[in-house]
Amino acid sequence: MSAGHIFSRGGAERVRIARGQGTELYDVDGRRYLDAAGGAIVVGVGHGRGDVARAIAEQSAQVAYVHGSMFATAALEEYAEALTAHLPMEDPRLYPVSGGSEALESALKMARAYHLARGEDRHIVIGRDGSYHGNTLGALDVGGRASLRGPYEPWLGAARHTGTPYEYRCAFADTHPDGCGVRHAQALESLILELGPEKVAAFVAEPVAGAALGACVPPADYWPAIAQVCRKHGVLVVADEVMTGFGRTGTWFGSDHWGLRPDIMTAGKGTASGYWPLGLAIASGEVHRTITGAGSFVHGFTYSHHVVGATAGLSVLRVLEQEGLVEASARQGERLADALRSELSGVAGVGDLRGLGLMQAVEFVADEGTKEPFARSAKVAESMVAACRERGVLVYQGTGCADGARGDLILLGPPLCITDDEVDEVAGAVGEAAREVLAGAQS
């Protein structure tokens, strides 16, 4: 079916979806798909939630929009109060926006404003190699994906980058797996000292690397060591929880796994589970007090602090709480990981299985011994997506994880309400698809 006047996100013709329920989507011809990707690892509480939709409709009927600089709303205040109990921060303050990229842009400005308020002209932000934080210019600059940065390099260059913990392809082969986290922290400190601590405003990273590297879980010593280095040099820790937040990794936020208390945090995707474009930039009490104590925060969006967005966020939050979906993510994540290991055991070309909770990935390689990736021309990730889709299961592809260009993986992030039978269906489809695709790629 023609896209007409739509500037679409790809050249291929797309199936038109008619409805969704739980983990399932149905196209206009009635074909059923099990959404094992949650769209783009977005849908947490499931498709077709009438309670969430009704809450949005009721708020819209009362008042759909007021400007955040002029009016307060009970919906936003209630949402902020309810969410605070789950945030890994001291006295957090929410700045709601329209998505993850806007949240990251807001977080960067918060970091800059914080240091200026303290009389320090810190402006350099450190991100990580291979990372992804969004496609607006500030987010793109902090991100480390060369393929996304390439066309816009003349507009980038303020950020700097350090290594990312990627245990399957560890940068510290001489000592791996001992002390990898500490060595990453030492590398970060060396970069801070090289740049000048008085110039470095913030370090930005996902607690678990998501789309770019595929559910890369850091070693246990990574975040404690990283946080210690940042605190030592007055560098703010910005945790990008856009993908890892709201139960995705089996805890409320990815930071919870390591007791990380970020200075600033971003959220999106699962925040409103796809029912509304909602992102959050969240400042700790200290960061908020410092910024506002020096005057106003020079920043804003037309659709920030949106009353309907807050209603959607609160409704999703209540579903997560009342239906125990964060705990379900931990439980079903273990089941999914076990099922994938069973289905993919002995399949030539399966390099690594990794993840936390319902954020799981499978990386494919041409040579399991050397971890040599497939040639990009083989399009293994794309073929896996197509083969899984033929079996009625939707998965999310990733490319370039190995060296920025090569490296194939699929990422799984189904709705947290997924059942035991559906978990087994996902694993079975991935197993069948892998045997078909990898046999062809290696022939």
Beta strands, then each sheet from edge to edge (+ up, - down):
strand 1: 17-21
strand 2: 24-27
strand 3: 32-35
strand 4: 93-97
strand 5: 124-128
strand 6: 160-162
strand 7: 200-205
strand 8: 236-240
strand 9: 264-267
strand 10: 279-283
strand 11: 350-356
strand 12: 359-364
strand 13: 393-394
strand 14: 396-399
strand 15: 408-412
sheet 1: 1+ 2- 3+ 13+
sheet 2: 4+ 10- 9+ 8+ 7+ 5+ 6+
sheet 3: 11+ 12- 15+ 14-
end
